[in-house]
Amino acid sequence: MENLKQELKAKIIENLNLEDFKVEDIEDNDPLFGDGLGLDSIDALELIVMLDKDYGIKISDPKKGKEIFESIQTMAQFIMDNKTK
Amino acid sequence: MAHCYINGVGCVSTQDTSDYKIFLETQHELTENIVRVHKPNYRDFIKPAMIRRMANGVKNGVVASAIALKEANIKMPEAIITGTGMGCTIDSGKFLKNIIDNKEQFLTPTAFIQSTHNTVGGQIALGLQCKAYNVTYVHKATSFEASLVDALLMINDNETNILVGGVDEIGDYSVRLHQLIGLVKNQETLSNGLLQSNSKGVVYGEGAQFFALENQKKETTYAELIDVEIYDNIDESEIHNKLLQFLKTNGLAIADVDLVVLGNNGDVKFDFIYNNLQDNLLKSTQQIYYKHLSGEYHTASSFGLWIAAQICKIQEIPKFLKLNNKEVATIKNVLLYNQYLGENHSFTLLRSC
């Protein structure tokens, strides 16, 4: 789980081009959207594609996205519970 | 005919062109065959949330346009017209590579959104919240001139101010293709020896130049943009007559041209077109060039216009631009002539105010 959280932080920084952030700047429970990392709806699409491509998880219910992408902690837990690769 | 004045300019180029004085003092020799822009501090002009999605060309265009508008004190342009030969090649390459690598699956939106040719014009408009006319012209090496023609038409149609510019960026993949088909020089060529390189291809560059055009002259005015004419495909033997005809349309003869700004790029295959003009029709005219400082790209002529506008204002020609030793006391009528690969010919006429 700890490795997965570090991996997610690195992927988010790289895929979303968050030039000002380093892995150690992101706390596990920091909100990803809004006041935290400041991600937006386009980033949400990037994250959905990332889950599908890297972990084989398809998010069929968009309403769930808000809970899943709340923080690194919630994302990692969701991936642990649902990953297919 | 309404008057069209260049009242603000912004330039992001391979040189430090944040200020013309700095450019004159620090202009440096290009030593590589692929030359990238001297990066401005993007964060001074673009919000961090927007900057992370922008490729270089978009950032350079946004910065150059902001500088031009600020100088002309224009808060909201009545039109944004952009010329680009290759568009946003970095994100286009990224998106196409993703399609291939991922077998047409898992395509993310960012590179796609940013990959279209009109991304620069769109991002400028988004930043300004400008909902006015916004058009991008993609006509190879006359993309910028096509934008100027549109701007002139709009000024004549009673618009009061127009933001117009030329932008191109180096994308690694597209440049590799240019290299493969021999459009980029193989051997390293120094700027000072560019025109004597006697080799095929060009030193490939990138840049973004924007101009705030208005129908009123003011303190910041650089020059008046008189006319622009484009010929995509004409025989080399016709250029002489087309040039004379262009001048005649504007009430001028060759003797009235005080300075000609030429687009020589050191490609031995096509520089003869410039050389024929230099040695014959323009023999007695003061001549300068600029692509040894900017590199060649489809909208490099906008860097030429940036230099021409500065010369009109300051009335001084730096030595490192000169192609001959002719001099005139006052530089009034300035003619720009450009072509690339023997096509996309353009004439642009400026008049100092």
Interface residues (C-beta under 8 A of the other chain):
Chain A: N15 L16 N17 L18 E19 D20 G38 D40 I42 L45 E46 V49 M50 D52 K53
Chain B: P48 A49 I51 R52 R53 N102 Q105 F106 L107 T108 P109 T110 I113
